[in-house]
Amino acid sequence: MEALLSFAGIVGAVCCVAMYAAVSFGKINAEKPLFFLVNGVGAGLILIGAAQEFDIGDLGTIAQELIWAAISLYGAARAYAKTPAWRQAMERWTNAVASSPL
């Protein structure tokens, strides 16, 4: 189990570094939800890896990854809100609320 948790941290680091490299080399757009989602998953996996044998030295890593995950979640929501699918969903919801008898 310990090896699996360590492996999760490694996979998380690969996710974050891969997204950074992909944006740096122009392979993906940093405004797309995928960039933020993969970064958020990576941060979560790093948190799992860091928490497996927690000591006070891991506090910086845990704080950084919590902040990284929060920024990624915010960025993904903001990026998704710019998509046509989100606009259509919000329009349907607004119309449904407006036509509600309440």
MODELLER restraints for C-alpha pairs under 7 A, 6 or more apart:
rsr = mdl.restraints
at = mdl.atoms
rsr.add(forms.Gaussian(group=physical.xy_distance, feature=features.Distance(at['CA:5:A'], at['CA:48:A']), mean=6.39, stdev=0.5))
rsr.add(forms.Gaussian(group=physical.xy_distance, feature=features.Distance(at['CA:5:A'], at['CA:49:A']), mean=5.08, stdev=0.5))
rsr.add(forms.Gaussian(group=physical.xy_distance, feature=features.Distance(at['CA:5:A'], at['CA:52:A']), mean=6.51, stdev=0.5))
rsr.add(forms.Gaussian(group=physical.xy_distance, feature=features.Distance(at['CA:6:A'], at['CA:49:A']), mean=4.92, stdev=0.5))
rsr.add(forms.Gaussian(group=physical.xy_distance, feature=features.Distance(at['CA:8:A'], at['CA:45:A']), mean=5.27, stdev=0.5))
rsr.add(forms.Gaussian(group=physical.xy_distance, feature=features.Distance(at['CA:8:A'], at['CA:46:A']), mean=6.72, stdev=0.5))
rsr.add(forms.Gaussian(group=physical.xy_distance, feature=features.Distance(at['CA:8:A'], at['CA:48:A']), mean=6.80, stdev=0.5))
rsr.add(forms.Gaussian(group=physical.xy_distance, feature=features.Distance(at['CA:8:A'], at['CA:49:A']), mean=5.80, stdev=0.5))
rsr.add(forms.Gaussian(group=physical.xy_distance, feature=features.Distance(at['CA:9:A'], at['CA:45:A']), mean=5.10, stdev=0.5))
rsr.add(forms.Gaussian(group=physical.xy_distance, feature=features.Distance(at['CA:9:A'], at['CA:46:A']), mean=4.04, stdev=0.5))
rsr.add(forms.Gaussian(group=physical.xy_distance, feature=features.Distance(at['CA:9:A'], at['CA:47:A']), mean=7.00, stdev=0.5))
rsr.add(forms.Gaussian(group=physical.xy_distance, feature=features.Distance(at['CA:9:A'], at['CA:48:A']), mean=6.37, stdev=0.5))
rsr.add(forms.Gaussian(group=physical.xy_distance, feature=features.Distance(at['CA:9:A'], at['CA:49:A']), mean=4.14, stdev=0.5))
rsr.add(forms.Gaussian(group=physical.xy_distance, feature=features.Distance(at['CA:9:A'], at['CA:50:A']), mean=6.94, stdev=0.5))
rsr.add(forms.Gaussian(group=physical.xy_distance, feature=features.Distance(at['CA:11:A'], at['CA:45:A']), mean=6.99, stdev=0.5))
rsr.add(forms.Gaussian(group=physical.xy_distance, feature=features.Distance(at['CA:12:A'], at['CA:41:A']), mean=6.83, stdev=0.5))
rsr.add(forms.Gaussian(group=physical.xy_distance, feature=features.Distance(at['CA:12:A'], at['CA:42:A']), mean=3.65, stdev=0.5))
rsr.add(forms.Gaussian(group=physical.xy_distance, feature=features.Distance(at['CA:12:A'], at['CA:43:A']), mean=6.05, stdev=0.5))
rsr.add(forms.Gaussian(group=physical.xy_distance, feature=features.Distance(at['CA:12:A'], at['CA:45:A']), mean=4.65, stdev=0.5))
rsr.add(forms.Gaussian(group=physical.xy_distance, feature=features.Distance(at['CA:12:A'], at['CA:46:A']), mean=5.05, stdev=0.5))
rsr.add(forms.Gaussian(group=physical.xy_distance, feature=features.Distance(at['CA:13:A'], at['CA:42:A']), mean=6.04, stdev=0.5))
rsr.add(forms.Gaussian(group=physical.xy_distance, feature=features.Distance(at['CA:13:A'], at['CA:46:A']), mean=6.39, stdev=0.5))
rsr.add(forms.Gaussian(group=physical.xy_distance, feature=features.Distance(at['CA:15:A'], at['CA:38:A']), mean=6.19, stdev=0.5))
rsr.add(forms.Gaussian(group=physical.xy_distance, feature=features.Distance(at['CA:15:A'], at['CA:39:A']), mean=6.34, stdev=0.5))
rsr.add(forms.Gaussian(group=physical.xy_distance, feature=features.Distance(at['CA:15:A'], at['CA:42:A']), mean=5.06, stdev=0.5))
rsr.add(forms.Gaussian(group=physical.xy_distance, feature=features.Distance(at['CA:16:A'], at['CA:39:A']), mean=5.03, stdev=0.5))
rsr.add(forms.Gaussian(group=physical.xy_distance, feature=features.Distance(at['CA:16:A'], at['CA:42:A']), mean=5.45, stdev=0.5))
rsr.add(forms.Gaussian(group=physical.xy_distance, feature=features.Distance(at['CA:19:A'], at['CA:35:A']), mean=6.22, stdev=0.5))
rsr.add(forms.Gaussian(group=physical.xy_distance, feature=features.Distance(at['CA:19:A'], at['CA:39:A']), mean=6.85, stdev=0.5))
rsr.add(forms.Gaussian(group=physical.xy_distance, feature=features.Distance(at['CA:22:A'], at['CA:28:A']), mean=5.71, stdev=0.5))
rsr.add(forms.Gaussian(group=physical.xy_distance, feature=features.Distance(at['CA:23:A'], at['CA:29:A']), mean=6.19, stdev=0.5))
rsr.add(forms.Gaussian(group=physical.xy_distance, feature=features.Distance(at['CA:23:A'], at['CA:30:A']), mean=6.09, stdev=0.5))
rsr.add(forms.Gaussian(group=physical.xy_distance, feature=features.Distance(at['CA:31:A'], at['CA:79:A']), mean=5.89, stdev=0.5))
rsr.add(forms.Gaussian(group=physical.xy_distance, feature=features.Distance(at['CA:32:A'], at['CA:79:A']), mean=5.71, stdev=0.5))
rsr.add(forms.Gaussian(group=physical.xy_distance, feature=features.Distance(at['CA:33:A'], at['CA:76:A']), mean=4.61, stdev=0.5))
rsr.add(forms.Gaussian(group=physical.xy_distance, feature=features.Distance(at['CA:33:A'], at['CA:79:A']), mean=5.24, stdev=0.5))
rsr.add(forms.Gaussian(group=physical.xy_distance, feature=features.Distance(at['CA:33:A'], at['CA:80:A']), mean=5.69, stdev=0.5))
rsr.add(forms.Gaussian(group=physical.xy_distance, feature=features.Distance(at['CA:36:A'], at['CA:72:A']), mean=4.72, stdev=0.5))
rsr.add(forms.Gaussian(group=physical.xy_distance, feature=features.Distance(at['CA:36:A'], at['CA:73:A']), mean=6.78, stdev=0.5))
rsr.add(forms.Gaussian(group=physical.xy_distance, feature=features.Distance(at['CA:36:A'], at['CA:75:A']), mean=5.90, stdev=0.5))
rsr.add(forms.Gaussian(group=physical.xy_distance, feature=features.Distance(at['CA:36:A'], at['CA:76:A']), mean=5.01, stdev=0.5))
rsr.add(forms.Gaussian(group=physical.xy_distance, feature=features.Distance(at['CA:37:A'], at['CA:72:A']), mean=6.50, stdev=0.5))
rsr.add(forms.Gaussian(group=physical.xy_distance, feature=features.Distance(at['CA:37:A'], at['CA:76:A']), mean=6.10, stdev=0.5))
rsr.add(forms.Gaussian(group=physical.xy_distance, feature=features.Distance(at['CA:39:A'], at['CA:72:A']), mean=6.20, stdev=0.5))
rsr.add(forms.Gaussian(group=physical.xy_distance, feature=features.Distance(at['CA:40:A'], at['CA:68:A']), mean=6.96, stdev=0.5))
rsr.add(forms.Gaussian(group=physical.xy_distance, feature=features.Distance(at['CA:40:A'], at['CA:69:A']), mean=4.63, stdev=0.5))
rsr.add(forms.Gaussian(group=physical.xy_distance, feature=features.Distance(at['CA:40:A'], at['CA:72:A']), mean=5.07, stdev=0.5))
rsr.add(forms.Gaussian(group=physical.xy_distance, feature=features.Distance(at['CA:40:A'], at['CA:73:A']), mean=6.46, stdev=0.5))
rsr.add(forms.Gaussian(group=physical.xy_distance, feature=features.Distance(at['CA:43:A'], at['CA:65:A']), mean=5.16, stdev=0.5))
rsr.add(forms.Gaussian(group=physical.xy_distance, feature=features.Distance(at['CA:43:A'], at['CA:68:A']), mean=6.30, stdev=0.5))
rsr.add(forms.Gaussian(group=physical.xy_distance, feature=features.Distance(at['CA:43:A'], at['CA:69:A']), mean=5.48, stdev=0.5))
rsr.add(forms.Gaussian(group=physical.xy_distance, feature=features.Distance(at['CA:44:A'], at['CA:69:A']), mean=6.72, stdev=0.5))
rsr.add(forms.Gaussian(group=physical.xy_distance, feature=features.Distance(at['CA:47:A'], at['CA:62:A']), mean=5.97, stdev=0.5))
rsr.add(forms.Gaussian(group=physical.xy_distance, feature=features.Distance(at['CA:47:A'], at['CA:65:A']), mean=6.33, stdev=0.5))
rsr.add(forms.Gaussian(group=physical.xy_distance, feature=features.Distance(at['CA:50:A'], at['CA:58:A']), mean=6.43, stdev=0.5))
rsr.add(forms.Gaussian(group=physical.xy_distance, feature=features.Distance(at['CA:50:A'], at['CA:62:A']), mean=6.89, stdev=0.5))
rsr.add(forms.Gaussian(group=physical.xy_distance, feature=features.Distance(at['CA:80:A'], at['CA:86:A']), mean=6.56, stdev=0.5))
rsr.add(forms.Gaussian(group=physical.xy_distance, feature=features.Distance(at['CA:81:A'], at['CA:87:A']), mean=6.97, stdev=0.5))
